[in-house]
Amino acid sequence: MPRFPKHLTGSGPTNPFPGIKVLERRLGREIPHRLGSNEGLDMPHRALREHFGDALVEHVYCYGDAEALGIRRRLSVQLAIPLEQLLVDAGADSLIALALRGLVSPGESVVTTAGTYPTFGYFAQGQGLSLHEVPYREAPGVLAPDLEALIDAAHDAEARLVYLANPDNPGGHLHDDSAIRTLRQRLPEYCWLLLDEAYHDFRDDAEAPEVNQALAGVVRLRTLSKAHGLAGLRVGYAIAEAETLAMLMKVRIHYAVSTLSQAAAEVVLDHPEEVRAHIQAVKARRERLAGHFRELGAEVLPSATNFIAIRLADAELAERVNRQLLEAGRLIARPNHPALGHILRITAVEDALAPGRLEILERALR
């Protein structure tokens, strides 16, 4: 298993404000009088109550549970994962930053794919890490992170961490569980694998036990933004061995997930049938969208996500189409990285299927 940064081992930092929910659990009893946490408990919130109602206001007064126990308990049951192998934070982006902060020291090397989810590189560079990028593997019908290239780069750069989005963003490619386990085995022993699974819920085997396991030397990141529809509330979770998550808790922003966000996430998690129905509807729209553009002659890449990716002939055409769509008030996604400038990504929402909505792209394909 990879080692942890030296400054976090031993006594290391300790969260100075565990919060009242954690204290109550430690004491085994309720603390009825909150007299020292400096929250605005006496604010009447007349404006908020009038605008949003009393139910919402009751969740805005107090800091959130630093351990997000309610969310973790629900995920533990639904995914059959031990409670101590789950950590909740403010979305997958915050989890990426947390993993880098807790597993890698400034000046060390990390490896990723050129053009994949750019927030990883953004955070890595901001933390003073040495960022190494390898090209995608491209072939007819294929745009996939190159696992062999990632392995070679990790050894050559003596990398402390490799980042892989799986399913991939922006291509949509899915590496199966066997490939992921082989990747982990072939990385250097001292190297972490940061597995960004933000689109996990849309893969066909999402509920299979083997893809929901904590693996040695691996941190899985997931989100409630996509399948659960809570992007605006910023809730995500990590799956990893308990020792790894305990180390990350040393440097986690303890009140990052608000009381309101936690309450909303718990309600949604209590209704998994609604989430499953949404996932199935998204998959159906994705296939309709992909079929529509394939009929027009587009190269639509296989996707295990909530979007489709179209590979155009060149970056110049993709830039022009993207610009014209934006000018017409239609926002799709085109990666900023020059390696993927010829890719357009379209989310499988009903609006994307409206007749004429993507006519600019349709004309470009004819």
The 8 nearest C-alpha neighbors of each residue, nearest first, counted from 0:
[[1, 216, 215, 188, 2, 189, 191, 190],
 [2, 0, 189, 190, 188, 216, 191, 3],
 [1, 3, 189, 0, 4, 102, 190, 5],
 [2, 4, 102, 5, 1, 8, 7, 101],
 [5, 3, 6, 7, 102, 104, 103, 2],
 [6, 4, 8, 7, 3, 9, 2, 11],
 [5, 7, 4, 8, 11, 9, 12, 3],
 [8, 6, 11, 5, 4, 12, 9, 3],
 [9, 7, 5, 11, 6, 10, 4, 3],
 [10, 8, 11, 7, 6, 5, 12, 246],
 [9, 11, 8, 12, 7, 13, 6, 249],
 [12, 10, 7, 8, 9, 6, 13, 249],
 [13, 11, 249, 7, 10, 14, 250, 6],
 [14, 12, 249, 15, 11, 10, 250, 248],
 [13, 15, 16, 17, 249, 12, 253, 250],
 [16, 14, 13, 17, 12, 18, 253, 249],
 [17, 15, 18, 14, 253, 65, 19, 254],
 [16, 18, 21, 14, 65, 15, 22, 19],
 [19, 17, 16, 21, 20, 22, 65, 64],
 [18, 20, 22, 21, 23, 17, 30, 64],
 [21, 19, 23, 22, 64, 18, 24, 65],
 [20, 22, 24, 23, 19, 18, 17, 25],
 [23, 21, 19, 25, 24, 20, 26, 18],
 [24, 22, 26, 20, 29, 25, 28, 21],
 [25, 23, 27, 21, 22, 26, 20, 28],
 [24, 26, 22, 23, 27, 21, 28, 20],
 [27, 25, 23, 24, 28, 22, 29, 21],
 [28, 26, 24, 25, 23, 29, 22, 30],
 [27, 29, 23, 26, 30, 24, 25, 22],
 [28, 30, 23, 31, 27, 26, 24, 20],
 [29, 31, 32, 23, 28, 33, 19, 22],
 [32, 30, 29, 33, 28, 34, 23, 19],
 [31, 33, 30, 34, 35, 29, 19, 36],
 [34, 32, 35, 31, 36, 30, 19, 40],
 [35, 33, 32, 36, 37, 38, 31, 40],
 [36, 34, 37, 33, 38, 32, 19, 18],
 [35, 37, 38, 34, 33, 18, 19, 61],
 [38, 36, 35, 39, 34, 40, 33, 61],
 [37, 39, 40, 36, 61, 60, 62, 35],
 [40, 38, 41, 42, 60, 37, 61, 36],
 [39, 41, 38, 42, 60, 61, 37, 43],
 [42, 40, 39, 43, 38, 60, 44, 37],
 [41, 43, 44, 40, 39, 60, 45, 38],
 [44, 42, 45, 41, 40, 46, 48, 47],
 [45, 43, 47, 46, 42, 48, 56, 49],
 [44, 46, 48, 47, 43, 49, 42, 50],
 [47, 45, 49, 44, 48, 50, 51, 43],
 [46, 48, 50, 44, 49, 45, 51, 56],
 [49, 47, 52, 45, 53, 51, 50, 46],
 [48, 50, 46, 47, 52, 51, 45, 53],
 [49, 51, 47, 48, 52, 46, 45, 53],
 [52, 50, 48, 47, 49, 55, 53, 56],
 [53, 51, 48, 54, 49, 55, 50, 56],
 [52, 54, 56, 48, 55, 57, 51, 49],
 [55, 53, 56, 52, 57, 58, 51, 48],
 [54, 56, 57, 53, 58, 52, 51, 59],
 [57, 55, 53, 58, 59, 54, 48, 47],
 [56, 58, 55, 54, 59, 53, 60, 259],
 [59, 57, 259, 56, 258, 55, 60, 61],
 [60, 58, 56, 57, 61, 259, 258, 55],
 [61, 59, 40, 58, 39, 57, 38, 62],
 [62, 60, 59, 38, 63, 258, 58, 40],
 [61, 63, 258, 254, 257, 64, 60, 18],
 [64, 62, 258, 257, 254, 65, 256, 61],
 [63, 65, 67, 66, 20, 18, 62, 258],
 [66, 64, 253, 254, 67, 63, 17, 18],
 [65, 67, 68, 64, 21, 87, 86, 253],
 [68, 66, 64, 69, 65, 70, 87, 71],
 [67, 69, 71, 66, 70, 72, 64, 65],
 [70, 68, 72, 71, 67, 73, 265, 261],
 [71, 69, 73, 72, 68, 67, 265, 74],
 [70, 72, 68, 74, 73, 69, 75, 85],
 [73, 71, 75, 69, 70, 74, 68, 76],
 [72, 74, 70, 76, 75, 71, 77, 69],
 [75, 73, 77, 71, 76, 72, 78, 70],
 [74, 76, 80, 72, 79, 73, 78, 82],
 [75, 77, 79, 73, 74, 78, 72, 80],
 [78, 76, 74, 75, 79, 73, 80, 271],
 [77, 79, 80, 75, 76, 74, 211, 206],
 [80, 78, 76, 75, 77, 81, 208, 74],
 [79, 81, 75, 78, 82, 84, 76, 212],
 [82, 80, 84, 83, 75, 79, 85, 76],
 [81, 83, 84, 75, 85, 80, 71, 72],
 [82, 84, 241, 81, 85, 86, 240, 244],
 [85, 83, 241, 239, 240, 82, 81, 238],
 [86, 84, 238, 83, 82, 237, 71, 236],
 [85, 87, 237, 236, 244, 88, 238, 84],
 [88, 86, 236, 235, 67, 237, 85, 234],
 [87, 89, 235, 90, 236, 234, 256, 94],
 [90, 88, 234, 233, 256, 93, 235, 255],
 [91, 89, 235, 234, 233, 92, 93, 222],
 [90, 92, 94, 235, 93, 222, 221, 220],
 [93, 91, 95, 94, 90, 96, 118, 89],
 [94, 92, 96, 95, 91, 89, 90, 97],
 [93, 95, 97, 91, 92, 96, 98, 88],
 [96, 94, 92, 98, 97, 93, 91, 99],
 [97, 95, 93, 99, 94, 98, 122, 100],
 [96, 98, 94, 100, 95, 99, 101, 93],
 [99, 97, 101, 95, 100, 96, 102, 94],
 [100, 98, 96, 103, 102, 97, 101, 95],
 [101, 99, 97, 98, 102, 96, 103, 250],
 [100, 102, 98, 247, 99, 97, 103, 250],
 [101, 103, 99, 3, 98, 100, 4, 104],
 [104, 102, 99, 100, 101, 4, 159, 107],
 [103, 105, 107, 4, 106, 102, 100, 128],
 [106, 104, 127, 128, 107, 126, 103, 129],
 [105, 107, 128, 127, 129, 104, 108, 126],
 [106, 108, 128, 105, 104, 129, 159, 103],
 [109, 107, 129, 158, 128, 159, 130, 156],
 [108, 110, 160, 158, 130, 161, 159, 131],
 [111, 109, 161, 131, 132, 130, 162, 153],
 [110, 112, 132, 162, 161, 131, 133, 113],
 [111, 113, 133, 132, 115, 134, 114, 144],
 [114, 112, 132, 134, 133, 115, 111, 338],
 [115, 113, 336, 339, 338, 112, 116, 117],
 [114, 116, 112, 113, 117, 168, 169, 167],
 [117, 115, 168, 118, 119, 114, 169, 164],
 [118, 116, 119, 120, 115, 121, 114, 336],
 [119, 117, 121, 120, 116, 122, 92, 95],
 [118, 120, 122, 117, 121, 123, 116, 95],
 [119, 121, 123, 117, 122, 118, 124, 130],
 [120, 122, 118, 119, 124, 123, 125, 117],
 [121, 123, 125, 119, 120, 124, 96, 118],
 [124, 122, 120, 126, 128, 125, 121, 119],
 [123, 125, 127, 126, 128, 121, 122, 120],
 [126, 124, 122, 123, 127, 121, 128, 120],
 [125, 127, 123, 124, 128, 105, 122, 100],
 [126, 128, 105, 124, 125, 106, 123, 129],
 [129, 127, 106, 105, 123, 107, 124, 126],
 [128, 130, 108, 107, 106, 109, 131, 127],
 [131, 129, 109, 108, 110, 128, 132, 124],
 [130, 132, 110, 109, 111, 129, 133, 108],
 [133, 131, 113, 111, 112, 110, 130, 134],
 [132, 134, 112, 113, 148, 111, 149, 135],
 [135, 133, 113, 112, 136, 132, 145, 144],
 [136, 134, 144, 145, 143, 137, 112, 142],
 [135, 137, 145, 143, 142, 144, 134, 138],
 [138, 136, 142, 141, 135, 143, 139, 140],
 [137, 139, 141, 140, 142, 136, 143, 135],
 [140, 138, 141, 137, 142, 298, 300, 310],
 [139, 141, 300, 138, 142, 298, 301, 299],
 [142, 140, 138, 137, 139, 143, 300, 136],
 [141, 143, 137, 136, 170, 135, 138, 172],
 [142, 144, 136, 135, 172, 145, 141, 137],
 [143, 145, 135, 136, 146, 112, 142, 167],
 [146, 144, 136, 148, 135, 147, 143, 149],
 [145, 147, 149, 148, 144, 150, 182, 178],
 [148, 146, 150, 149, 145, 151, 182, 152],
 [149, 147, 151, 145, 146, 150, 152, 133],
 [148, 150, 146, 152, 147, 151, 153, 145],
 [149, 151, 147, 153, 148, 152, 186, 146],
 [152, 150, 148, 154, 153, 149, 155, 147],
 [153, 151, 155, 149, 154, 150, 156, 148],
 [154, 152, 158, 150, 156, 151, 155, 157],
 [153, 155, 157, 151, 152, 156, 187, 150],
 [154, 156, 152, 153, 157, 151, 158, 150],
 [157, 155, 158, 153, 154, 152, 108, 131],
 [158, 156, 154, 155, 153, 159, 108, 187],
 [159, 157, 108, 153, 109, 156, 160, 190],
 [158, 160, 190, 109, 108, 191, 189, 103],
 [159, 161, 191, 109, 190, 158, 192, 110],
 [162, 160, 110, 192, 109, 111, 193, 191],
 [163, 161, 193, 111, 192, 194, 110, 160],
 [162, 164, 194, 195, 165, 193, 111, 161],
 [165, 163, 195, 167, 166, 194, 196, 168],
 [166, 164, 167, 196, 173, 195, 163, 174],
 [165, 167, 173, 172, 171, 164, 198, 303],
 [166, 168, 165, 164, 171, 172, 170, 169],
 [169, 167, 170, 116, 171, 115, 164, 166],
 [168, 170, 171, 167, 115, 344, 116, 308],
 [171, 169, 168, 167, 172, 308, 142, 143],
 [170, 172, 302, 167, 303, 166, 168, 304],
 [173, 171, 167, 166, 302, 143, 170, 301],
 [174, 172, 166, 165, 303, 175, 167, 171],
 [173, 175, 178, 165, 179, 172, 176, 166],
 [176, 174, 178, 177, 173, 179, 210, 165],
 [177, 175, 179, 178, 180, 210, 174, 209],
 [176, 178, 180, 179, 175, 181, 174, 182],
 [179, 177, 181, 176, 175, 180, 174, 182],
 [180, 178, 182, 176, 181, 177, 183, 175],
 [179, 181, 183, 177, 182, 178, 176, 184],
 [182, 180, 184, 178, 183, 179, 177, 185],
 [183, 181, 179, 185, 180, 184, 178, 186],
 [182, 184, 180, 181, 186, 185, 179, 192],
 [183, 185, 181, 182, 186, 180, 187, 188],
 [186, 184, 182, 183, 181, 187, 150, 188],
 [185, 187, 183, 150, 184, 182, 188, 190],
 [188, 186, 190, 189, 154, 185, 153, 157],
 [187, 189, 190, 1, 0, 186, 191, 184],
 [188, 190, 1, 187, 159, 2, 0, 191],
 [191, 189, 159, 160, 187, 188, 1, 158],
 [192, 190, 160, 216, 217, 159, 1, 161],
 [191, 193, 217, 161, 160, 194, 162, 216],
 [194, 192, 162, 218, 217, 161, 195, 163],
 [193, 195, 219, 163, 164, 218, 192, 196],
 [194, 196, 164, 220, 197, 165, 219, 163],
 [197, 195, 199, 221, 165, 198, 220, 194],
 [196, 198, 221, 222, 199, 195, 220, 91],
 [199, 197, 304, 196, 200, 201, 166, 225],
 [198, 200, 196, 201, 197, 202, 205, 166],
 [199, 201, 205, 198, 202, 226, 278, 197],
 [202, 200, 304, 199, 303, 198, 203, 278],
 [203, 201, 303, 205, 204, 199, 200, 304],
 [202, 204, 205, 201, 303, 200, 206, 199],
 [205, 203, 207, 202, 206, 210, 201, 200],
 [204, 206, 202, 200, 203, 207, 199, 201],
 [207, 205, 204, 208, 78, 211, 210, 200],
 [206, 208, 204, 209, 205, 210, 211, 78],
 [209, 207, 211, 210, 206, 212, 78, 79],
 [208, 210, 211, 207, 212, 176, 206, 213],
 [211, 209, 208, 212, 207, 176, 205, 206],
 [212, 210, 208, 209, 78, 213, 207, 80],
 [213, 211, 209, 210, 214, 208, 80, 238],
 [212, 214, 239, 240, 238, 211, 215, 84],
 [215, 213, 217, 212, 216, 239, 240, 218],
 [214, 216, 217, 0, 240, 213, 239, 218],
 [215, 217, 0, 191, 1, 214, 192, 218],
 [218, 216, 192, 214, 215, 191, 193, 239],
 [217, 219, 239, 193, 194, 238, 192, 220],
 [220, 218, 194, 238, 237, 195, 193, 217],
 [221, 219, 237, 195, 196, 236, 91, 194],
 [222, 220, 197, 196, 236, 235, 91, 237],
 [221, 223, 235, 197, 224, 91, 90, 236],
 [222, 224, 227, 235, 234, 229, 225, 226],
 [225, 223, 230, 229, 228, 222, 227, 226],
 [226, 224, 228, 227, 223, 230, 222, 198],
 [225, 227, 228, 278, 274, 200, 223, 224],
 [226, 228, 223, 225, 229, 274, 224, 267],
 [227, 229, 224, 225, 226, 230, 223, 231],
 [230, 228, 224, 232, 231, 223, 227, 233],
 [231, 229, 224, 232, 233, 228, 225, 223],
 [230, 232, 229, 233, 224, 228, 234, 260],
 [231, 233, 260, 229, 230, 234, 89, 224],
 [234, 232, 90, 89, 230, 231, 235, 229],
 [235, 233, 90, 89, 223, 88, 232, 222],
 [236, 234, 90, 222, 91, 88, 221, 223],
 [235, 237, 87, 221, 86, 88, 220, 222],
 [236, 238, 220, 86, 219, 85, 221, 87],
 [237, 239, 219, 85, 84, 213, 218, 220],
 [240, 238, 213, 218, 84, 241, 244, 243],
 [239, 241, 84, 243, 242, 213, 244, 215],
 [240, 242, 84, 244, 83, 243, 245, 239],
 [243, 241, 245, 244, 240, 246, 239, 84],
 [244, 242, 246, 240, 241, 245, 239, 247],
 [243, 245, 247, 241, 246, 242, 248, 239],
 [246, 244, 248, 242, 243, 247, 241, 249],
 [245, 247, 243, 244, 249, 248, 242, 101],
 [248, 246, 244, 101, 249, 245, 250, 251],
 [247, 249, 251, 245, 246, 250, 244, 14],
 [250, 248, 247, 246, 13, 12, 251, 14],
 [249, 251, 248, 247, 101, 252, 100, 97],
 [250, 252, 248, 253, 249, 247, 97, 88],
 [253, 251, 255, 254, 250, 248, 88, 65],
 [252, 254, 65, 251, 255, 17, 14, 16],
 [255, 253, 65, 256, 63, 252, 62, 257],
 [254, 256, 252, 253, 89, 257, 88, 63],
 [257, 255, 89, 254, 88, 63, 260, 261],
 [258, 256, 63, 260, 259, 261, 255, 62],
 [257, 259, 63, 261, 260, 58, 62, 262],
 [258, 260, 58, 262, 257, 261, 263, 59],
 [261, 259, 257, 263, 232, 262, 258, 264],
 [260, 262, 264, 258, 259, 263, 265, 257],
 [261, 263, 259, 265, 264, 260, 258, 266],
 [262, 264, 266, 260, 265, 261, 259, 267],
 [265, 263, 261, 267, 266, 262, 268, 260],
 [264, 266, 268, 262, 263, 267, 70, 269],
 [267, 265, 269, 263, 264, 268, 262, 270],
 [266, 268, 264, 269, 270, 265, 263, 227],
 [269, 267, 265, 270, 266, 271, 264, 73],
 [268, 270, 266, 267, 271, 265, 73, 264],
 [271, 269, 268, 267, 272, 273, 266, 274],
 [272, 270, 274, 273, 268, 269, 275, 267],
 [271, 273, 275, 274, 270, 276, 277, 269],
 [274, 272, 276, 271, 275, 270, 277, 267],
 [273, 275, 271, 277, 272, 276, 227, 278],
 [276, 274, 278, 272, 277, 273, 271, 279],
 [277, 275, 273, 279, 274, 278, 272, 280],
 [276, 278, 280, 274, 275, 279, 281, 273],
 [279, 277, 275, 281, 280, 276, 226, 274],
 [278, 280, 282, 276, 281, 277, 283, 275],
 [279, 281, 277, 283, 278, 282, 276, 284],
 [282, 280, 278, 284, 283, 279, 285, 277],
 [283, 281, 285, 279, 284, 280, 278, 286],
 [282, 284, 280, 286, 285, 281, 279, 287],
 [285, 283, 287, 281, 286, 282, 347, 288],
 [286, 284, 347, 282, 288, 283, 287, 289],
 [285, 287, 289, 283, 288, 284, 290, 282],
 [288, 286, 284, 290, 285, 289, 291, 283],
 [289, 287, 285, 291, 286, 290, 284, 292],
 [288, 290, 286, 292, 291, 287, 285, 293],
 [291, 289, 293, 287, 288, 292, 286, 294],
 [290, 292, 288, 294, 289, 293, 287, 295],
 [291, 293, 295, 294, 289, 297, 290, 288],
 [292, 294, 297, 296, 290, 295, 291, 289],
 [293, 295, 292, 291, 296, 290, 297, 289],
 [296, 294, 292, 293, 297, 364, 365, 291],
 [297, 295, 293, 294, 292, 298, 364, 365],
 [298, 296, 293, 292, 295, 299, 364, 309],
 [297, 299, 310, 309, 300, 293, 296, 140],
 [300, 298, 309, 297, 308, 289, 293, 310],
 [299, 301, 308, 140, 309, 302, 298, 141],
 [302, 300, 172, 171, 299, 303, 140, 141],
 [303, 301, 171, 304, 172, 307, 300, 306],
 [302, 304, 202, 171, 201, 166, 173, 172],
 [303, 305, 201, 198, 302, 306, 171, 166],
 [304, 306, 347, 346, 281, 201, 285, 282],
 [307, 305, 346, 347, 345, 304, 285, 344],
 [306, 308, 345, 344, 302, 346, 289, 285],
 [307, 309, 344, 300, 343, 170, 299, 345],
 [310, 308, 299, 343, 298, 342, 300, 311],
 [309, 311, 342, 298, 341, 299, 308, 343],
 [312, 310, 341, 313, 342, 309, 317, 316],
 [311, 313, 341, 310, 316, 314, 317, 315],
 [312, 314, 341, 315, 311, 316, 317, 340],
 [313, 315, 341, 340, 317, 316, 318, 312],
 [316, 314, 318, 317, 313, 319, 341, 340],
 [315, 317, 319, 318, 314, 313, 320, 312],
 [316, 318, 314, 320, 341, 315, 319, 321],
 [319, 317, 321, 315, 316, 320, 314, 322],
 [320, 318, 322, 316, 317, 321, 323, 315],
 [321, 319, 323, 317, 322, 318, 360, 324],
 [320, 322, 318, 324, 319, 323, 317, 325],
 [323, 321, 325, 319, 324, 320, 318, 326],
 [322, 324, 326, 320, 325, 321, 319, 327],
 [325, 323, 329, 327, 321, 326, 322, 320],
 [326, 324, 329, 328, 322, 327, 330, 323],
 [325, 327, 323, 324, 328, 322, 329, 321],
 [326, 328, 324, 325, 329, 323, 322, 330],
 [329, 327, 325, 326, 324, 330, 323, 331],
 [330, 328, 325, 324, 327, 331, 326, 356],
 [331, 329, 325, 328, 324, 332, 321, 327],
 [330, 332, 345, 344, 329, 333, 321, 343],
 [333, 331, 344, 343, 334, 345, 330, 321],
 [332, 334, 343, 342, 344, 335, 340, 321],
 [335, 333, 336, 340, 339, 332, 114, 342],
 [336, 334, 337, 333, 340, 339, 114, 117],
 [335, 337, 114, 338, 334, 339, 340, 113],
 [338, 336, 340, 339, 335, 114, 334, 314],
 [337, 339, 336, 340, 114, 113, 134, 341],
 [340, 338, 337, 341, 342, 336, 114, 334],
 [339, 341, 314, 337, 342, 338, 334, 336],
 [340, 342, 314, 313, 317, 311, 339, 310],
 [343, 341, 310, 340, 339, 309, 333, 311],
 [344, 342, 333, 309, 308, 332, 310, 345],
 [343, 345, 308, 332, 307, 331, 333, 309],
 [346, 344, 306, 307, 331, 347, 308, 332],
 [345, 347, 306, 348, 305, 307, 344, 351],
 [346, 348, 285, 306, 284, 305, 281, 345],
 [347, 349, 350, 351, 346, 284, 281, 352],
 [348, 350, 352, 351, 347, 353, 284, 281],
 [349, 351, 353, 352, 348, 356, 347, 354],
 [350, 352, 349, 348, 353, 356, 347, 357],
 [353, 351, 350, 349, 354, 288, 356, 348],
 [352, 354, 350, 356, 351, 355, 349, 357],
 [355, 353, 356, 352, 357, 358, 351, 350],
 [356, 354, 358, 357, 353, 359, 352, 361],
 [355, 357, 353, 354, 358, 351, 352, 350],
 [358, 356, 359, 355, 360, 361, 351, 324],
 [357, 359, 355, 361, 360, 356, 362, 354],
 [360, 358, 362, 361, 357, 363, 324, 320],
 [359, 361, 363, 358, 362, 357, 320, 364],
 [360, 362, 358, 364, 363, 359, 357, 365],
 [363, 361, 359, 365, 364, 360, 358, 357],
 [364, 362, 360, 361, 365, 359, 320, 316],
 [365, 363, 361, 362, 360, 295, 297, 296],
 [364, 362, 363, 361, 295, 296, 360, 297]]
